[in-house]
Amino acid sequence: MRDSPRPTPLHAAHVERGAKMVEFCGFHMPLSFEGILAEHESVRTHAGIFDVSHMGEVDFRGPDALRAIQRLVTNDASKLTDDRALYTVVCHEDGGIVDDCIVYRFASDHFRIVVNAANVDKDVQHFVRYAGDLCEIENRSDALALIAVQGPNARELTVRSCGEALREIPSFGLGRGTCAGVEVVAARTGYTGEDGFELFVPNEGALAVWNELLDAGAKPIGLGARDTLRLEARLCLYGNDIDDHTNPYEAGLGWVVKLDASEPCVGHDALVRIKQEGPLRKLVGFRVTSRGIVRAGAEVLDDDDAVVGRVTSGGPAPTVGGAIGMAYVPTAMAQSGSELRLRQRGKILQADQHKGPFYKRESRATP
């Protein structure tokens, strides 16, 4: 973490637009522009743009770049072809999660990992420690802005603004375009449960690209709606739902662990043991059936009111209705449809466990 928060390349534009600003992961970021509920609705029904320039980008270059990636991540990056990406986690030797991230392959000797903002320094140190002998590792976070365009109309809007070549990019694919005279790399990825792109933009061109997308009809969206959107899609937030002390199997991320990959990843032996023994707890989703909203930190109780787990994320669900959340509970208690008893500030609320995402977008978005 830096001593004082710093602006993203788009900070002045947000302030000029009247955004409510907050400090987040060492940056001044927009919490909201016109209100969280309105912004949430804009993304679900049309298209929103997010300044996510606080995220980190780390490039790996050299003949052994793939070996370096394989050593660092749990998923099998050897399956990637050029201009494709995958979601994965990075683990400590004990199986704890260093970070969750996306790996992008530009070429056989050039990969990029996008990491969470709060973890950039920690992640780079981890990457260099375990793979610095294999290839060049460059932290490009200070050179690149990242702009996400998300929503049912995001794909068409971005194609109109950045070029027809983006239309053919598949899910978790990469392409290149030009927006407002600025060359961008477009990844068909996101963190909202909607279709769309994340655009890698040189810092000096970020404002021009941002304004072009606004002029095309996208609505600016802050961190507040980003959180309600990702929670409805049941996407983990590092620092809440996963961290150094959680492992992929208990977090429901065992599907990104490929123990038979050609290069064993850091934490491989621990992950083998955890899988064999089975996790002691599991991250479950829930819908609140009582009156009220449950927030992170609320306690999960057993029938005798003993604390057996904690809520990691919780809040309102503007699209699906009601209040939702995620919590770690003992494995024996993790059963879809089963009731949970939650205590928040001394008040006990009821909830039903829910399997899978709370929200799934309509089939209007092409694969």
C-alpha positions in Angstrom: 0.0 0.0 0.0 1.2 3.5 -0.8 1.4 6.2 1.9 -1.3 8.4 0.4 -4.0 7.7 -2.2 -3.2 8.7 -5.8 -5.4 9.5 -8.7 -6.1 7.3 -11.7 -5.6 8.9 -15.2 -9.3 9.6 -15.2 -9.6 11.2 -11.7 -10.0 14.8 -12.9 -12.9 13.7 -15.2 -14.7 12.0 -12.4 -14.4 15.0 -10.1 -15.6 17.3 -12.8 -18.6 15.1 -13.4 -19.5 15.4 -9.7 -18.7 11.8 -8.7 -18.6 10.9 -5.0 -15.0 9.9 -4.5 -13.5 7.5 -1.9 -10.1 6.1 -1.1 -9.9 2.5 -2.3 -6.8 0.3 -2.4 -4.5 3.4 -2.4 -6.4 5.3 -5.1 -9.0 8.0 -5.3 -11.9 6.2 -7.0 -15.5 7.1 -7.8 -18.0 5.4 -5.5 -21.0 6.6 -7.5 -22.0 9.2 -10.1 -25.8 9.4 -9.8 -26.5 6.7 -7.2 -25.7 3.0 -6.8 -29.2 1.7 -7.7 -29.5 3.8 -10.9 -26.0 2.8 -12.0 -26.7 -0.9 -11.2 -29.8 -0.7 -13.4 -27.9 1.0 -16.2 -25.5 -1.9 -16.4 -28.2 -4.6 -16.3 -30.4 -2.9 -18.9 -28.0 -0.9 -21.2 -24.2 -0.3 -20.8 -22.0 1.2 -18.2 -18.3 2.1 -18.1 -16.0 1.6 -15.1 -12.7 3.1 -14.4 -10.8 0.1 -13.0 -7.3 1.6 -13.6 -6.5 0.8 -10.0 -6.1 -2.9 -11.1 -2.5 -4.1 -11.8 -1.0 -5.4 -15.0 2.1 -7.6 -15.0 3.7 -8.8 -18.2 5.8 -11.9 -18.7 8.2 -12.0 -21.7 10.7 -14.6 -22.9 10.9 -18.1 -24.3 10.0 -19.6 -20.9 7.1 -17.2 -20.1 4.6 -20.0 -20.2 6.7 -22.1 -17.7 6.7 -19.1 -15.4 2.9 -18.7 -15.7 2.4 -22.4 -15.1 4.5 -22.3 -12.0 2.5 -19.4 -10.6 -1.1 -20.2 -11.3 -3.3 -23.1 -10.5 -5.1 -23.3 -13.9 -3.5 -24.8 -17.0 -2.3 -21.9 -19.1 -0.8 -24.4 -21.6 -4.3 -24.8 -23.0 -4.3 -21.1 -24.1 -3.7 -20.1 -27.7 -2.8 -16.6 -28.8 -5.3 -13.9 -27.9 -7.1 -16.1 -25.3 -7.5 -15.7 -21.5 -8.5 -17.7 -18.4 -9.5 -17.1 -14.9 -7.3 -18.6 -12.1 -5.8 -18.2 -8.7 -2.3 -17.8 -7.4 -1.4 -19.8 -4.2 1.1 -19.8 -1.4 3.0 -23.0 -0.6 0.3 -23.8 2.0 -2.5 -23.5 -0.6 -3.7 -20.1 0.7 -4.8 -17.7 -2.1 -2.3 -15.0 -3.0 -4.8 -13.5 -5.4 -7.4 -14.4 -8.0 -6.6 -13.1 -11.5 -6.9 -13.4 -15.2 -4.1 -14.6 -17.4 -3.9 -13.3 -21.0 -1.8 -14.9 -23.8 -0.6 -12.4 -26.4 2.0 -14.8 -27.9 4.0 -17.8 -26.9 6.6 -15.5 -25.3 4.2 -12.8 -24.0 1.6 -13.2 -21.2 -0.1 -10.8 -19.0 -1.7 -11.3 -15.5 -4.2 -8.7 -14.3 -4.2 -8.6 -10.5 -6.3 -7.0 -7.8 -5.4 -3.4 -6.9 -4.6 -4.1 -3.2 -2.3 -6.9 -4.1 0.0 -5.4 -6.8 3.1 -5.1 -4.7 2.5 -8.4 -3.0 1.8 -10.2 -6.2 4.8 -8.9 -8.1 7.1 -9.9 -5.2 5.5 -13.4 -5.3 6.0 -13.6 -9.1 9.6 -12.6 -9.0 10.4 -14.9 -6.1 9.0 -18.0 -7.7 9.4 -17.4 -11.4 11.9 -14.5 -11.8 14.5 -17.0 -13.0 12.5 -18.0 -16.0 11.6 -14.8 -17.8 11.4 -11.0 -17.7 8.6 -9.9 -15.3 7.5 -6.2 -15.8 5.0 -4.4 -13.6 3.1 -2.2 -16.1 0.4 -1.0 -13.7 1.6 2.6 -13.8 1.6 2.8 -17.6 -1.9 1.4 -18.4 -5.4 2.4 -17.7 -8.2 -0.1 -17.6 -11.7 0.8 -18.7 -14.5 -1.8 -18.5 -17.6 -1.6 -20.6 -20.4 -3.9 -19.3 -24.1 -4.5 -20.1 -26.4 -6.0 -22.7 -25.5 -3.2 -25.1 -21.8 -3.0 -24.2 -20.6 -5.2 -27.0 -22.4 -3.2 -29.8 -21.4 0.1 -28.2 -17.8 -0.8 -27.9 -17.7 -2.2 -31.5 -19.1 1.1 -32.8 -16.5 3.1 -30.8 -13.4 0.9 -31.2 -13.8 -0.9 -34.5 -15.6 -3.8 -36.2 -12.7 -6.2 -35.5 -13.9 -6.4 -31.8 -17.2 -7.9 -32.9 -15.6 -11.3 -33.5 -13.8 -11.5 -30.1 -15.1 -14.6 -28.2 -15.7 -14.8 -24.5 -12.3 -14.7 -22.7 -10.7 -13.6 -26.0 -8.5 -10.6 -27.0 -8.5 -8.2 -29.9 -7.3 -4.8 -30.9 -9.0 -1.7 -32.0 -8.8 2.1 -32.1 -11.0 4.4 -30.1 -10.8 8.2 -30.4 -7.5 7.7 -32.2 -6.1 5.6 -29.4 -5.0 2.0 -29.9 -6.6 -0.3 -27.3 -6.4 -4.0 -26.5 -9.9 -5.3 -25.8 -10.5 -8.4 -23.6 -14.0 -9.9 -23.5 -14.0 -10.2 -19.8 -15.7 -8.5 -16.8 -16.8 -8.5 -13.2 -20.5 -7.8 -13.4 -22.3 -11.0 -14.7 -22.9 -9.1 -18.0 -21.3 -9.3 -21.4 -18.8 -6.7 -22.3 -15.1 -5.7 -22.6 -12.2 -4.6 -20.5 -10.0 -2.2 -22.5 -6.2 -1.8 -21.9 -5.4 1.8 -22.7 -2.2 3.8 -22.5 -2.5 6.3 -19.7 -2.2 9.2 -22.0 -5.1 8.1 -24.1 -7.5 7.1 -21.3 -9.4 10.4 -21.2 -10.1 10.4 -24.9 -11.3 6.8 -24.8 -13.5 7.4 -21.7 -15.1 10.4 -23.3 -15.7 8.6 -26.6 -17.6 5.8 -24.8 -19.6 8.3 -22.8 -20.5 10.1 -26.0 -21.6 6.7 -27.5 -24.1 6.4 -24.7 -22.5 4.4 -21.9 -23.2 5.5 -18.3 -20.3 6.0 -15.9 -20.4 3.5 -13.0 -18.7 3.7 -9.6 -17.4 1.1 -7.1 -20.7 0.9 -5.3 -22.6 -0.6 -8.2 -19.6 -2.7 -9.2 -20.0 -4.4 -5.8 -23.7 -5.0 -6.1 -23.3 -6.3 -9.6 -20.5 -8.8 -8.8 -22.4 -10.0 -5.7 -25.5 -10.8 -7.8 -23.2 -12.7 -10.1 -21.6 -14.4 -7.1 -18.1 -13.4 -8.0 -15.6 -13.5 -5.2 -14.0 -10.3 -3.9 -10.4 -10.6 -2.8 -10.0 -9.5 0.8 -13.6 -10.5 1.6 -14.5 -13.9 0.2 -11.0 -15.1 -0.5 -7.6 -14.2 0.9 -4.2 -15.6 2.0 -5.9 -17.8 4.6 -8.6 -19.4 2.3 -7.9 -22.1 -0.2 -9.5 -22.7 -3.6 -11.5 -25.8 -2.6 -13.3 -24.2 0.3 -13.9 -21.1 -1.8 -15.7 -23.1 -4.5 -12.8 -22.4 -6.9 -11.6 -26.0 -7.2 -12.5 -25.9 -10.9 -9.5 -23.6 -11.6 -7.1 -26.0 -10.0 -5.4 -28.4 -12.5 -3.2 -30.6 -10.5 -2.0 -32.5 -13.5 -0.6 -29.4 -15.3 2.8 -29.8 -17.0 4.6 -27.5 -14.5 3.4 -28.0 -10.9 2.3 -24.6 -9.4 3.4 -23.1 -6.1 1.3 -24.8 -3.5 0.7 -28.0 -5.6 1.4 -30.5 -2.8 -0.7 -28.6 -0.3 -3.6 -28.5 -2.8 -3.3 -32.2 -3.5 -3.6 -32.9 0.3 -6.5 -30.4 0.7 -8.4 -32.0 -2.1 -7.9 -35.5 -0.8 -8.9 -34.6 2.8 -11.7 -32.4 1.7 -12.2 -28.8 2.9 -13.4 -28.2 6.5 -15.6 -25.4 5.5 -17.2 -24.1 2.3 -18.2 -20.7 0.9 -22.0 -20.7 0.3 -24.4 -18.2 -1.1 -27.6 -17.2 0.7 -30.8 -15.3 0.4 -32.0 -13.4 3.5 -35.6 -14.5 4.3 -36.0 -12.2 7.3 -36.5 -8.5 7.1 -33.1 -6.8 6.7 -29.8 -6.8 4.9 -26.8 -8.8 6.2 -23.3 -7.3 5.8 -19.8 -8.8 5.8 -18.8 -9.7 9.3 -22.1 -11.1 10.5 -21.9 -14.4 12.4 -23.2 -17.8 11.3 -24.7 -19.6 14.2 -25.5 -23.3 14.9 -28.7 -24.4 16.7 -27.1 -23.7 20.0 -26.1 -20.1 19.0 -22.4 -21.0 18.8 -20.5 -19.1 16.1 -19.5 -21.5 13.4 -18.9 -19.2 10.4 -18.8 -15.6 9.1 -20.5 -13.7 6.3 -17.9 -12.5 3.8 -20.1 -10.4 1.5 -23.7 -9.2 1.8 -26.0 -6.5 0.6 -29.1 -5.7 -1.5 -29.8 -7.4 -4.8 -31.4 -4.7 -7.0 -32.0 -6.9 -10.0 -33.1 -10.2 -8.4 -34.7 -8.6 -5.3 -34.2 -8.9 -1.6 -30.9 -9.3 0.2 -28.1 -11.8 -0.6 -24.7 -12.7 0.5 -21.9 -15.3 0.9 -20.5 -16.9 4.0 -18.1 -19.6 5.1 -19.9 -22.5 7.0 -18.7 -25.9 8.2 -18.8 -28.4 5.3 -21.5 -30.5 6.9 -23.8 -27.4 7.0 -23.2 -26.5 3.3 -26.4 -27.8 1.7 -28.4 -25.9 -1.0 -31.8 -24.8 0.3 -30.8 -25.4 3.9 -31.5 -22.6 6.4 -28.8 -20.4 8.0 -29.1 -18.4 11.2 -27.1 -15.2 11.0 -26.4 -12.7 13.8 -25.7 -9.1 13.1 -25.3 -6.5 15.8 -27.2 -8.8 18.2 -30.1 -9.4 15.9 -30.7 -12.9 14.4 -31.9 -13.2 10.8 -32.8 -16.2 8.7 -31.5 -17.1 5.3 -31.7 -19.9 2.8 -28.6 -21.3 1.1 -28.5 -20.7 -2.6 -26.4 -22.7 -5.1 -24.8 -20.9 -8.1 -25.1 -17.2 -9.2 -28.0 -15.2 -8.0 -28.2 -13.5 -11.4 -27.6 -15.0 -14.8 -27.9 -12.7 -17.9 -30.3 -13.5 -20.6 -29.3 -15.4 -23.7 -29.3 -12.0 -25.6 -25.5 -11.9 -25.4 -23.7 -14.0 -27.9 -21.1 -16.6 -26.7 
